[in-house]
Amino acid sequence: MGEFELIERFFKRPPRRADVGIGDDCAVWSPRAGHQLAFSADMLVEGRHFLSTVDPVRLGHKALAVNLSDLAACGATPQAFLLSLSLPRADERWLAGFSQGLFELADAHGCELMGGDTTQGPLNIAITVMGEVPAGQAILRSGAQAGDDLYVSGNLGDARLALEAFRGAVSLPQAVFEAARLRMETPTPRIALGQALRGIAHAMADISDGLLGDLGHILKASHVGAEIELSATSDLMQTAHLWSCPSDLALTCILSGGDDYELVFCAPPSASASVQAAAQASGTRVTRIGRITSTPTLVLLDAQGQTVHSRFSSFDHFA
């Protein structure tokens, strides 16, 4: 099977939103009036971002999900994406599963594949996603204000727990491992919550490399600091409820684990009811974990309000 037959069989679909879709040198797309375009790109490399044993259906899902999560973080609506795929060989079974997982998530969010590239080489998946946001309403990292409440969506730490199990650093009951692995391999992009927080959240980021690291991007861009109340984070790891998870391990997974693809955001205390309404409307749990401060440092507080020395660090590809 050659390159063009591969594209035709597994990835080409009739254009829906595109003026010109797959089959020309460029895709052509007309954005709606009164909207700005939002772009993001992510790459998944075998052995770095995923294991060779991962189910290709789940891999197709995750490849797009991590990009949609970036759109969620700025409150954008997904519209289209480009896929560049390097493959060791044209494995029809793998391609069928990968494209299934990819398109199931794409269809759930009305996001159209408009083009891309394929080549032979080490397994590498690169996606560029495009979305729209009403002009002036994109939620950026740079808008956090001292006094804002600090929130996270969903659950944190489960993906890191699965990674520790794969590494052999922790032994998990089978049901716990499967639950954690599902969270690692099929993250949920919080698109609906991101859209619902437009006009409410002052700043937002998605959590891809760990809560502390990604919150740090907001603090740096906004020239502010934050206090995290550790007692508020104690039940954020979903799989911790299924077994006796050591508190130190849970805290490590929650604060510095990656691959969560949840949202961390801040909003003024006066907007707390609006935040909860956005959470309810989007069907997404939201937890207040602290506040934004004027002092440009990130502080962890124990149940007594005392500063805890931080030994946690987030993921860095080149560290």
Steps between C-alpha positions, in 0.01 A plus 500: 500500500646834392478841665206630300298180533565516875360855516205411279403192702551619856493880513322661203140609560263731312560861612239641735636830628795540265458689175773273365606191696735206455624452144648841417834654597322713759173478687283812485271605783295816556469595869184663626473878518562645846726214610873460549690188402672289765781260406698241691737215412614193691720206412486147644816291463507125565708420806475857624127571516354152463600135519522274197234277658229768516170416329499695169136603559603667825806651337287658226277646772788637704684647203207731433393543863826662608455761226132561576601557860703803390192643328298437816757697700429816303123447473506424128265283295678227295462530126770310312834324525799387295666163555863417420578134552833317485456121486754216506271311260147516360333270755133482400380369836684777686376767260139381531513524880688831507268669253196364689610655829604820328173552314275398789639786707513736201133435421402547865637855480414582139867525409589424138822347366600734215843374400849405610783273397615138524848354475695191598713516812482456881144523632430867553163679507479877455167685500425868448154594619302810410206658677297816529428729792282815503725801440658621823372209710796260490610403853876546523765417760576867560180620668529365857443760773596504867203388709361264235389156610697213346321195357568173322261286299439128533757270657878522511777245540346184358710503184820541701397207721462282191845609381653407838338157470639454147843593636467240775526765772165404652287186502128560446192280523392416145177706517692804624765461230239474224317810629823699514613374160168604344552853630853506359409365158161667442501847658187713475551847347290746702362687200154573644643630827750722321224657293277544807779686681531773236435830671544336844855368525779759503767251391518130411737226386469129436690260725726295276830499690369518857295742710793691649679543169197606299372730773851645498447608138194701607687659791796597281283645224284692750785612731324364808537215750268241651423308816382140463313348794620140507193389698285606203698276266487185713212330315581606143652167394207282396678166530614582856145423608532144372792395720720611790716748315795629707451873556847592374443311174156657453639849555784441256257379233257788558752783512765392252348221292443572132251382236192615695372744235277668753473879534652725764343845511429798720198723546399772747325388823190689387473258206491181711133436421568553130792255514279234656228569244756454220613175661143373525412604145805319362462193722851548636612496861681816611698533826630818663859433611633839604541861395712736295734732693690817414831351618651321196564166670313169507434384857357171629301522825415219743169464687622749763590759238874446543738501204614156385840465338441395140693197374280468194587577141312465175597320182757654267593326174857626517566488876 
